Amino acid sequence: MTLLTNAVVITGEGGAAGGWLRTDGERVAQVGTGEPGGQAGETAVDLGGAFVVPGFVDIHCHGGNGERYTTVDGAAARKVADFHAANGTTTCMGSLVTARLDVLERQISTLIPLVEEGVLAGIHLEGPWISRQCKGAHDETLLAEPAAEDVQRMLAAAGRHLRMVTLAPELPGGLDAVRTLVAAGVVVAVGHTAADASVVDEALAAGATVATHLFNGMPLMSHRAPGPVGALLTSSSEVVLELICDGHHIDPRVLKLAIDHVGPERIALITDAMAAAGVGDGTYSLGDLDVVVSGGAARLADSGSLAGSTLTMAAAVQFVVREVGRPLADAVTMASVNPARVLGRSDVGLLEAGRRADLVVLDDELRPAGVMRAGEWLRRPDGQM
């Protein structure tokens, strides 16, 4: 057992809810205020007033630490997951980009063992069923319509490990694909789409529940053509909107408008991280496309289009607090609670008795000073790994 004392514990519901937290094995045993009392055999850690928050949940991540999930090298994929875990993302999706179906099948088969082991929370297909008009950093020559047989092929390849698919619902077969995927238990995200508002409404009625990186990969909203942005911002409370909070993808004032409008309960912070996360500026790849990272911004070498980010979830939380002006409790709702809900996970995303002991210790600069997953330290608060 471990007892964390002298802390500000933000459980994920209702803001700060305690000054201490006790774990027992893989689970949270207690969260409380006042004097916790000692128990035989437990290790007490004085956190010196640091914040303790639920482990972050990233539902959209492509890479980091110089590696990427679009690989047939399981060790490389594990290196990505380990990097993000050490920086606070205790639950991470493995996101793949547009590729030929046979290539995707090989990449999926590489990631499945990591999902089964619990290293990854599942597999996310971002493409190939997206719009050419809003392709972003996807290879246009490989984009395709979601033919029924191809959707079934991907479902067969990934099985229950396919947790989310991003698609453009206006494509021929798009709405049918939404229904098929939802019926198979897959979360469908509307993204990289040029659909008008009415088609987005149809996709949501068919079961889509997520907006892939709102504002990015979709037309601008206007007063006569609300498009995907307008439809998603005014959709039901069940629809969760992904936001990339790195200062490059969305201006902080627009982030503030979006969060103020729908409330933090409908936002999921994501990294959309690519290989450069944690490494720095240089030349990388996303899928088969060349990417140049300069000043922390990742852009396609040929067109200059943004190509993912170099974020960690901890950095996204810092940005939301410092640049957008939301309280840390709101940032935790967006970084932990909501993405766990998207995945249908009842064991993570909150710090309360019975939940998995996934937590992040944040210093007064909101930097991860300690990370615990399933009751084991990945990074100790004293700085030791």
ZAMARGU-4260 file (C-alpha; in steps of 0.2 Angstrom, whole numbers, plus 5000, padded with zeros to 4 digits):
<rodrens>
0) 5000/5000/5000 | 5005/5018/4997 | 4999/5033/5006 | 5001/5050/4997 | 5000/5065/5010
5) 5001/5084/5010 | 4993/5085/4993 | 4979/5094/4983 | 4970/5079/4976 | 4959/5083/4962
10) 4948/5068/4959 | 4940/5073/4942 | 4923/5077/4949 | 4920/5092/4960 | 4937/5099/4960
15) 4949/5097/4974 | 4942/5084/4986 | 4956/5079/4997 | 4973/5081/5005 | 4978/5063/5004
20) 4976/5047/4994 | 4979/5029/4998 | 4982/5015/4986 | 4980/4996/4989 | 4988/4985/4975
25) 4982/4991/4958 | 4967/5001/4965 | 4963/5017/4974 | 4958/5013/4992 | 4953/5030/5000
30) 4954/5048/4996 | 4951/5060/5011 | 4955/5076/5021 | 4962/5078/5038 | 4973/5065/5046
35) 4973/5049/5036 | 4981/5038/5050 | 4994/5025/5046 | 4991/5007/5041 | 5004/4993/5044
40) 5015/4990/5029 | 5011/5005/5019 | 5024/5017/5012 | 5020/5036/5015 | 5025/5049/5003
45) 5024/5067/5008 | 5021/5077/4992 | 5024/5094/4999 | 5008/5102/4993 | 5009/5095/4975
50) 4993/5092/4965 | 4987/5074/4962 | 4976/5071/4947 | 4969/5056/4938 | 4981/5049/4925
55) 4978/5057/4908 | 4968/5048/4894 | 4973/5052/4876 | 4961/5045/4863 | 4971/5052/4848
60) 4990/5049/4848 | 5001/5044/4833 | 5019/5044/4840 | 5032/5051/4851 | 5050/5048/4857
65) 5056/5047/4839 | 5044/5033/4835 | 5026/5030/4829 | 5012/5018/4830 | 5011/5017/4811
70) 5024/5003/4812 | 5026/4984/4811 | 5039/4985/4825 | 5031/4981/4841 | 5046/4988/4851
75) 5045/5004/4842 | 5026/5006/4846 | 5030/5001/4864 | 5043/5015/4865 | 5029/5028/4860
80) 5017/5021/4874 | 5031/5021/4887 | 5036/5039/4883 | 5018/5046/4885 | 5015/5035/4900
85) 5030/5042/4909 | 5023/5060/4905 | 5006/5056/4913 | 4996/5047/4899 | 4992/5031/4909
90) 4979/5027/4896 | 4983/5029/4877 | 4975/5025/4861 | 4986/5020/4846 | 4981/5030/4831
95) 4985/5025/4813 | 4984/5036/4798 | 4978/5033/4780 | 4987/5019/4772 | 4983/5004/4760
100) 4971/4992/4769 | 4984/4978/4768 | 4997/4990/4777 | 4984/4994/4790 | 4981/4976/4793
105) 4999/4973/4797 | 5000/4988/4808 | 4985/4983/4817 | 4992/4966/4820 | 5007/4974/4827
110) 4997/4984/4840 | 4985/4971/4845 | 4997/4962/4857 | 5000/4979/4866 | 4981/4981/4867
115) 4980/4964/4875 | 4994/4968/4887 | 4986/4984/4892 | 5000/4995/4886 | 4987/5003/4873
120) 4969/5006/4876 | 4964/5002/4858 | 4967/5006/4840 | 4960/5021/4831 | 4959/5022/4813
125) 4961/5040/4806 | 4958/5037/4788 | 4957/5031/4774 | 4939/5036/4774 | 4941/5054/4775
130) 4938/5069/4763 | 4951/5074/4750 | 4946/5092/4753 | 4950/5091/4771 | 4964/5078/4771
135) 4976/5088/4781 | 4992/5077/4783 | 4985/5062/4774 | 4991/5055/4758 | 4978/5059/4745
140) 4982/5045/4734 | 4977/5033/4747 | 4960/5040/4752 | 4945/5029/4749 | 4926/5028/4751
145) 4920/5017/4766 | 4914/5002/4755 | 4905/4990/4766 | 4917/4976/4762 | 4932/4987/4767
150) 4924/4992/4784 | 4921/4973/4787 | 4939/4970/4783 | 4945/4982/4796 | 4933/4975/4809
155) 4939/4958/4805 | 4957/4963/4806 | 4956/4972/4823 | 4941/4964/4831 | 4936/4971/4848
160) 4953/4981/4848 | 4946/4993/4836 | 4940/5007/4848 | 4938/5022/4836 | 4937/5027/4818
165) 4937/5044/4811 | 4928/5046/4795 | 4919/5059/4783 | 4901/5055/4783 | 4897/5064/4767
170) 4907/5051/4757 | 4897/5038/4748 | 4893/5024/4760 | 4898/5036/4775 | 4882/5035/4785
175) 4880/5016/4782 | 4898/5015/4789 | 4894/5024/4804 | 4879/5013/4808 | 4890/4997/4805
180) 4904/5003/4816 | 4893/5008/4830 | 4884/4992/4829 | 4901/4983/4831 | 4904/4993/4847
185) 4916/5006/4839 | 4916/5024/4843 | 4914/5034/4827 | 4922/5052/4826 | 4917/5064/4813
190) 4933/5072/4806 | 4943/5077/4790 | 4926/5081/4783 | 4918/5094/4771 | 4901/5089/4776
195) 4887/5102/4778 | 4879/5104/4794 | 4864/5093/4789 | 4875/5078/4785 | 4884/5080/4801
200) 4868/5080/4810 | 4863/5063/4801 | 4880/5056/4806 | 4877/5060/4824 | 4859/5053/4823
205) 4867/5037/4816 | 4878/5035/4831 | 4894/5046/4829 | 4899/5053/4846 | 4915/5062/4844
210) 4922/5076/4834 | 4940/5073/4828 | 4951/5088/4832 | 4937/5101/4831 | 4941/5116/4819
215) 4955/5106/4811 | 4952/5096/4795 | 4935/5104/4792 | 4929/5120/4784 | 4928/5136/4793
220) 4911/5141/4800 | 4901/5155/4793 | 4885/5163/4797 | 4876/5155/4782 | 4886/5139/4782
225) 4889/5132/4799 | 4897/5116/4792 | 4904/5103/4804 | 4910/5116/4817 | 4893/5124/4819
230) 4884/5107/4819 | 4896/5099/4832 | 4896/5115/4843 | 4877/5114/4844 | 4875/5096/4845
235) 4869/5086/4860 | 4877/5084/4876 | 4882/5066/4872 | 4895/5072/4858 | 4913/5075/4864
240) 4924/5087/4855 | 4942/5084/4853 | 4954/5099/4855 | 4972/5101/4851 | 4979/5114/4864
245) 4996/5118/4858 | 4995/5136/4852 | 4998/5131/4834 | 4981/5122/4829 | 4969/5134/4838
250) 4971/5151/4844 | 4968/5152/4863 | 4954/5164/4861 | 4944/5152/4850 | 4948/5138/4862
255) 4940/5149/4876 | 4925/5152/4865 | 4923/5133/4862 | 4925/5128/4880 | 4914/5142/4887
260) 4900/5137/4874 | 4899/5119/4877 | 4907/5117/4894 | 4922/5107/4899 | 4911/5091/4901
265) 4910/5090/4882 | 4928/5092/4878 | 4942/5079/4877 | 4960/5086/4876 | 4971/5076/4864
270) 4989/5077/4859 | 4988/5071/4840 | 5006/5068/4844 | 5018/5062/4831 | 5036/5055/4832
275) 5044/5072/4837 | 5035/5073/4853 | 5048/5073/4867 | 5062/5074/4854 | 5063/5091/4846
280) 5064/5100/4830 | 5070/5090/4814 | 5063/5080/4800 | 5051/5066/4803 | 5037/5056/4794
285) 5019/5054/4797 | 5013/5038/4787 | 5023/5040/4771 | 5024/5059/4771 | 5039/5070/4776
290) 5036/5081/4791 | 5047/5096/4796 | 5046/5101/4814 | 5052/5119/4818 | 5048/5129/4834
295) 5038/5114/4840 | 5026/5115/4826 | 5025/5099/4814 | 5021/5103/4796 | 5021/5093/4780
300) 5037/5097/4770 | 5028/5100/4754 | 5013/5110/4758 | 5016/5117/4776 | 5000/5109/4782
305) 5000/5105/4801 | 5004/5087/4803 | 5000/5082/4821 | 5008/5090/4836 | 5023/5088/4848
310) 5012/5089/4863 | 5011/5078/4879 | 4994/5078/4888 | 5003/5087/4903 | 5008/5101/4891
315) 4990/5102/4885 | 4984/5103/4903 | 4997/5117/4906 | 4991/5127/4890 | 4973/5126/4895
320) 4976/5133/4913 | 4989/5146/4908 | 4984/5152/4891 | 4965/5148/4890 | 4962/5153/4908
325) 4952/5137/4914 | 4955/5130/4932 | 4965/5114/4934 | 4949/5105/4939 | 4942/5109/4922
330) 4958/5104/4913 | 4957/5087/4922 | 4939/5084/4917 | 4945/5087/4899 | 4961/5077/4900
335) 4955/5062/4910 | 4937/5061/4914 | 4929/5064/4897 | 4941/5054/4886 | 4939/5039/4898
340) 4920/5041/4895 | 4923/5041/4876 | 4931/5024/4878 | 4918/5017/4890 | 4931/5015/4903
345) 4924/5014/4921 | 4941/5010/4929 | 4951/5025/4924 | 4948/5044/4923 | 4944/5047/4941
350) 4952/5046/4958 | 4940/5037/4969 | 4939/5021/4979 | 4939/5005/4968 | 4946/5014/4952
355) 4963/5009/4945 | 4977/5018/4954 | 4982/5029/4939 | 4988/5046/4944 | 4999/5060/4940
360) 5008/5071/4953 | 5010/5089/4946 | 5022/5102/4953 | 5017/5120/4955 | 5022/5123/4937
365) 5010/5109/4932 | 5024/5098/4926 | 5023/5079/4929 | 5034/5075/4945 | 5027/5058/4947
370) 5016/5045/4938 | 5008/5030/4944 | 4999/5017/4934 | 4989/5002/4942 | 4998/5006/4958
375) 5015/5005/4952 | 5027/5021/4950 | 5032/5024/4932 | 5040/5040/4938 | 5043/5043/4957
380) 5039/5060/4964 | 5058/5060/4970 | 5063/5060/4952 | 5068/5042/4951 | 5061/5031/4937
</rodrens>
